[in-house]
Amino acid sequence: MPSRILPSLTIAKAVPRHVDVLVVGLSESGARDVPKTIGGAFTKRFGVSVGEMATSLGAKPSADSKRTLPAAERGPRIVVVGLGAEQPSAEDLRRAAGTGVRHAASLAESGALSVAVSLGSADAEQLAAVAEGALLGSYQYEPISAAPATSGKINAITVIHSGAVQGDAISAAELVAQAVITVRDWVNIPANLLYPDSFANEVRNLVRGSRLAIDVLDEKALSRDGYGGLMAVGGGSARPPRLVRLSYSPRGAKFHLALIGKGITFDTGGLNLKPAEGMYTMKCDMAGAAVVLATAHAIAQLGLMIKVTAYGALAENMPSGSAYRPSDVLSIYGGKTVENGNSDAEGRLVMADALARANEDHPDMVVDVATLTGACVVALGERTTGLMATDDATADLVLDAAEAAGEEVWQLPIPSEIRRKLDSKVADLRSVAPDRWAGALVAGAFLREFVVEGTPWAHLDIAGPAFFDGKPYGYVAPGGTGVGVRTLIALARSLSG
């Protein structure tokens, strides 16, 4: 799949003449930052202001509210979106921009539109948020079809900003949005087209010509080197597993961050077969690997002064005569043994291999990302990522990064008694607990066993927010969301020298 081309992004102090749609915000005090020339022409033609007409048509200041207004003479159509707060945060602006641009795209039956976004960004952080939200809001997954596309697209976005423009902030916003959209595209590709080997090729194509080094271990290398988790989980599929390793080592970097991602390209549950309704969306079970691999590429593109090593543990979990069984004992990379309790708890096994391998890189911090447990969705819902960590200082670094990025993350504990649930009579530990309580915490405790003691570690369970199957909101479209990319990039920024 070729890299998706984003709409062109420019910053201007005034709305260009060629713009088809103008997006403005609405708060409790009325429409805000409507350019004077357009606002004046609108009032002259209709006898009311943009805010007055929008309110009369049912527009609300709440997030995700949107209304389309007619154009004044020779002016653009106007989309009024709720800002969500009287003094909107960067995330409020990001969400409003996404809502406006996504709605603008729906106004075109065919062809492409040029959109201007005027939301009153006050500083570089808010400007970057508006740019990110607008670009992410323009995303549409293109169906695989013999018929030509009929829906309209956005080909140009202009952010209206009266302050000083910082080119670095804008180019960074474009790179961040590109990384998120890369993850969305990968997650949305059907599993018959994206499987371990083809996924590895997607990554090769992404990093070609960049400052990243790539190494891909095939099934022969994985078997030779003792990656028992990947070989077991991938053993039931005709498409063998892969381990993708990316490394970025800028000269002078003083901190080494390791990123580990779960890459189950399709999860049937293996011999512990999922019910049909639980299997349909399981092409998204590789979102963690997509996140860390795209993030590593973005960090290199941004030129951040931090060493990064990223691992994508890729396998397809299928039932067959060669599939691994409940009660099998597996030898993870490095020698630790695991009694498999449930073949539908496969993600932690491939992650264990990658975590154990990452220890040999001697990182200063390890972060893993995985669509790991339904229990985390039960606990936190479909929009919040669960966080577990070795210590509160490490957790705080991730939470601060998530706040800066505008992503919802909530810390969960790993109480001391949880580890006892993983005791095994036939191996070093079990993969699952004998009961169903605290499933997300048990999974976190299991992963922690494969990180060298003393290494700061954080685990992000994105099982809820990685894939969205409802009505679009803000800058989030149905399908893969790319959640986690912005948090990891913000974390890398905070740790870079």
N, C-alpha and C positions, 0 to 999 in steps of 0.2 A: 504494500500500500504506500503510495507516495505521500510525502509530508503535506499535510493540509495547508493551504495558503490562507492566511487570515485576511480579513478586510484591511485595506490601507488605513492607517491611523495618523491623523494630524491634529495639531493643537492650534487654535486660532482665538483671537480676541473677539471676532465677529462671525456671524453665520455666513458662510459662503453662498453665493448666488445659486449655485447648482444643486443645493441640498433639497431632497424630496420630502424629508420628514424631520421635524424638530422635536426633541424630547425635553420637557421641562418638568420641574418638581412641584408638588403641592404639599403644603404643611397646614397646620391649623390656622395660620395667619393668611393663607391664600397661596396663589401661584407665585413661585419665586424664580428669579433670574431669567425672566422672559426678556429677550433682547428688546431694547426700546423701540427700534424701528419696526420689528415684527409685532410687538405688543400694541404700538400705536396704530398700525394699519389694521390690526384685528378689531380694535375698539371702534375705529372709524367705520368699518364695514358693518359690524354686527351690533354696535351700540352698547356692548358690554365688554368687560375685560376677559382675558383668557381664564383667569381664576373663577370669575363669576359664571361664565358659561360652563366650565368644567364641573363646578359644584352643582349647577342646575341639572346637569346630565347624570348626576350620581357619583361623581369622582369623590374619593375619600383620601385623607392624608395618610391612611394606614398603608403599610408595606404591601406591595403586589397589586394595589388598586391601579387601574389604568382606564383612560377614556380617550377617544380620538375626536378631535375637533376639526371643523372645516378650515380650509386655508383662506387667509385674506388674499386680496388680489395679487396675483403673481408671487405669492409667498408659499412656504412649505405647509403641508399638513402638520398639525400639532398633536403630539401624544403627551397627555398629562399623567404623571405617575406619582403615587404616594411616596413621600420620603420616609415615613415611619416615625419621625421625631422632629420636633421644632428645631433642634440643633443636631442634625444628623451626623452620625459617626462615619468613619471611612467605610465600614461594612454596610451601613444604611445606604450610602451613596453607591457602593458597588452593586448592591441589590437593585436599587432603583434604576441604575443605568442598564442593568441586564434586563429588567422588566420592560423598559422602554424600547430598547433595541429589538428584543424578541418580538414585541407587539408590532413594531414598525415593519418587521419582515413579513408579518402576516397580512399586511396591507397591499402587498404586491401579488397579483395573480401570476405573474411571470416576470422575467427580467430581473434586474438588480437595482437596488435603491442606494442612495447616499443619505446618511443620517447624521444630524448634528445633535449633540447632547449638551444641554446647558443646565447644570445642577448646582452651580455656585461653589465649586471646589475652592477651598480657601488656601490650601498649601500643597506642597509636593506630595505628601502622603494621600490626601484626598484626591488630588489629580490622578495619581497612579491608580487609586481604587476605582474611580470613574472609568478610566481607560480599561482596566482589567474587566470590570463588570460589563462594559459595552462589548468588548471583544468576546467574552464568554457568552453573553446573551445572543450573539450572532450565530452561535453554533447550531447546526442542524445535522443530524446523522443522515447521510444519503442512503436510501434504501438500495438494495441490490435488485435491480430491475432492468428488463429489456426496454421499458418505456422511458422516454426522456423525462427529466425532472420538470415538474409543473409549478412547484412552489417558488415564490420569490426569495431572493437572497439579499444580503447586505454586502456591498462591495467596497464601501468607503464610510469611515466614521470620523467625524470631526468633534473633538471635545472643546467646548467653549470655556476659556479660562482667562480671566483678566489679569492674573498675576504673572510673575516671571516664570518662564517655562524652563524646566530642567530636562535636557535631552536624555540624560542617564536614567531618570525616573521613568520616562516614557518607554525607552527601549527595554528597560527592565520589565515594565508591565507587559510589553509584547512578548518577551521571552517566557514570563510566568504563565501568561494565558496560553501560549503555544504548548507549553508542557502539560497543562491541564487538559487541553483539547487533544493532545496526543494520547493521553491516558483514556479519555472518553472514547476516542476512535478504537483503540485496542480493545477496550472492554466490550464495545458494541459489535465487534466482528464476531460472526457466528463461529461456534467451536469446530465446525468442519473445515473452516478456513484458517482459524488460528489455533494451532496446537504446538506442542513444545518446540519442534524444529522450526516451524514457520514463525513462531513468536521470536525465537532467537535470531532469525533472519531479519525480522522487523527491527530489532534492536541494532543489528549490524548496519542496516541501512540508515538508521537514525544517527548513529555516532560517526559514520564515515566522514572523514575530513575534519573531525573535531579533535580536541585535546585529550580525549578519553582513549584509554587502551581497553580492548575487549578480549575476553577469553571465554570460549564456550566448551564445556565438557559434554561429550556425547555419552551414550550408554556404555560403551566400552571403557572409557576413562572413568566413569562413575563406578562401574563394577570393580575395576582394577584398584581404585583408590579407596574403596570401602564406604561409599555413600549409600548405606543400607536403607535409609528412609526414602530417598528418591527412587531407588531401584525397586523397593517393595510397592510403593504407591503407584508407580508407573508400570509395574510388571503385568498388570491385567490388560493393558492397552496395546494395540498394534502400533501405536505411535510412542516411541520410547522417550524417556525423560531427558532433560537438559539442565545444566547449571550454567547460568550466564554471570560472568563477573566483569564489572566495569571498574576502572581505576582512574582517578584524576589526581595528579600530584604536582600542583604548581610550586615552583621554586620559592622557598621562603615560608611556606605554610607551616604553622606550628601546632595545628590541631588536626587530629585524624578522626573522622566520623565514618562509621560503618553503617550501611543501610541494608536491611534484609527484607525481601518481599516474597510472600506466598504467591506462587504462580500455577494454581491448578486450573488448567485451561478448560476443563469440564469435569464436574464432580457428580457422578451418579450415586455416590455413596459406596461404591465397590460392592462387596458381598453383603454389606449392611445397606441394601439398596434403599434409596430415598423413595418416598411416595411420588407419584407423577407430578402433583402440584408443587412439590418442593424441588423438583429437578429442572423445571423449565428455564429458570433464570441463571442456572449454574455456569453459564459461560462467563459470568462476572467473577468467578472464584479466583481469577488470576489478577484481580485489581491491585493487590498489594505489590506484586512484582512490577506491574505496569507503573505504579506510583514511584517506587524507588529508582527504577531504571530511567524513567523520564526526568525525575528530579536530578539525578546525577548528571544527566546531559545538560539540564538547565543551569545547574551550578557551574559547570564548565563554560557554558556560553556566557554566563554572567561574569566569569573571571574572578569568582570569589576566592579569597586566599585561605583555603581550607582543603586539606587532603580528604578525598572521599573514595571509599570503596563500596560498591553496591553489588548485591547478589540477588538474582532472580532464580528461585528454585521452581523449575517448570516440570509439571507432570500432568497426565490425564488419568483420572481415577475411574477405572472401568471394571466391571465384573467379567471374569472369564476363567478358563481352566488354569491360567497362570497367575490369577489374582492372589494377593496376600489375604490371609485369613485372620479372624479374631483368634487370639491365643498364640499367634506366631510371635517368636522372639526375633527382633531385628537388631542388628549391630549398626549404630549410627557412626558417622565419620568421627574418627578418633577413638572408637572402641566402646563407648557406653552402650549398654543394651537396654532395649525397650520391649516390654510385653504389649503387643497390640490388643487393646480392649475393644476397639470399634473401628471398622474400616472406613466409616464416615467421619472419623476424626483424623483425616489424612494430612491436613494442612500443617499441623504441628510436627509431623514426622519429617516432611521435606524441609521445614524451617529449622528443625534441629540439626540436620546436615549442614545447612548454610551457616547457621550460627556457630557451630563447632569449627567450620572451616574459617570463618571470619576471625576467630580467636588467634589464628596464626598470623594475621595482619597486625596484631597488637594495637587495636584502635584505642583512642582515648574515650570513646563513647559509642555505644551500639543502640540503634533504633530499628525495631522491626515493625512491619506493617502487614496486616493480614485481614481478610474477610474470614475471621476465625470461628466465631461461635454465634449461633442463634441466641444463646443465653444473653449475650451482650445487647442484642436487639430488644429482647424482653426487658432488660434493665433500663436501657437508655433510649429506646425508640429508634426511628429510622433516620434521624438527622444528626445524631450525636455520636462521636467517636469515643470509645473507652480507652483509658490510659492506665497502664500499670508500670511501675518502675522499681528499681532497686532501692531508691531513697527519694526523699521529698525534694532535695536540691535538683536532682536530675528531672523529676517530674515538673518542677517549677520552670525549668528551662523550656520544656516542651509546651507547657501551658502558656507561658509568655509568648512563645512563637505563634501558637494557635490564636491567641488574642490579637497579636499584631496582624495575622493573616486573615482574620475574620472567620475562622472555622471553629465550630463547636466541639470542644473536647472536655471530657469529665474524668477526673481521676478516680480509680477504683483501688481498693487495697488488695494485698495478697496476705491474709492473716497467716500466722505461723502454723495453725493446725491444718491448713490446706495441703501442705506438702505431704502430710501423712496419708492423704487419700491416694497418693500415687505409689505407695509402697507395693512391691511385687514379691511373690514367693519364688519366681522363676527367672527374674531379670533385675537389672539395677533399678528400674522403675516401670510403672504402667503408663500407658498413654492417656488413659481416662480414669476417672474415679469410679468406684463401685456403685455410687448413687448419682442422681442427676442434679444435686444441689450445687450452687455456685459454679456452674459450668465455665463461665468466662474466667473466673479467678483460677480455677484448676488448670485451664489451658495456659494462663499466664505463668503459673507456678511451674508447669512442665517446661515451657520455653526457657525460663530463668535457669534451669538445671544445665543448660548448654552454653551459658555465658561464663567466662572465667571469673571466679570470685574476685571482687575488687574493681571490676570494670563497670562503670556506670551504664545502665541499660534501661531502655524504655520500650514498651510494647503498645502499639496502637491497633486496637480491634475495630476495623471499619466495616464490619459485617452489615450494619444498618445503613450508613450513608453512602456506601460505595456505588450502589445501584438504586436508581429511583424509578418506580414504575407508575407514578401518578401523574396528575396534571402539573405542568411546568410552573415554576415559581422563581422569581428573581432571575438570577443568571443560570439556574439549573434547569436543564431540559431532561425529558425522560431518557432513561438508559444510564450509561456510565456517567459518573459525576466528576471524577478526578479529585475527589476529596483526599486530603493529605499532602498533595503536592505543595500547596502554598505554605502550609505549616512547616514542612521539612526545609523548604527554601529559606523561610524566615529563621528557622533554627540554625541553618548553615551560616546565614548572615551574622547572627548573634555570636557564633563561635569562631568566625573567621578573624584573622589578624589584620 
